[in-house]
Amino acid sequence: MSLSRAETLINKLISNKLTGEELSELLEGINSETDQQKYSDALEIYFDYLLQQNQPNGNSRNGHAPGKNDST
């Protein structure tokens, strides 16, 4: 499964590999009412991954890992 553009931009932001143009795109997306949910979903996936990394049993609260999304 390929990552959404929002997920790609969030991952690049987290890894400090975001270009200036991509940062502008990310900020526009976050401010866009039609795209906000995509960015929210991408951040939720990342935060779930962080929770999974800190859980003794290795399971996140909704079973997601980075880059995996139930909706496409």
N, C-alpha and C positions, 0 to 999 in steps of 0.2 A: 504494500500500500504506500502510495506517495504522500508526502506531507503537504498540507495546505500551505498557501503562501504565508498566512498568518503564523503557522507553526514554524516555518522556515525562518521568518524574520525574528520571531521570539528566540529561537535556538541560536541564531547568529548574534543577537543582542546579548544573550547569556554568556556566550563564548567570546565576547568582545571582538567579533569579526564582522560587524555591521558597517557598511559603507555609509557615507553621508547621505547618498541618494536613498539607500534602504532605510535609514533612520527617518528620513522625511516621509517615506511611504508608510512606515510603521506608525508614525505619529498621525498621519492623515487617516489611517485605518482605525486607530483608537478613537479618533474624534468623529468618525463617520457613524451615524446611527445605524446604517445598513450593515456595516462591517464590525461593529463592536462585539457582537456575539462570537464571531470567529476568533477574535483576539482573546476574549474571555475564555473560550473553550481551550485555546492553545495554552494560556497561562494555567488553567486548571489542570491540564495534562502534566505540565511541568511541576506544579506544586504537588500533585498526586505522586509523581515520581520521587520528589524529595521526601514525602511522607513514607513512601515505600522503602527508601534507603534507610530510614530511621526506625522502621518497625522490626521487632525481633523475629517475626515470622515471615518477613519479606513481602507481605501483601499490602497493597494500598487500599484505601477505603472504598474504591470502586473498581479495582482490578485493572486500571489503565497503566500503561507504561509509556514513556516518551515516544512520540511518533505514532501511537496507536489511538484511534478514535473510532467510536461506534458509528458516527455519522460521517458521510462523505459528501 
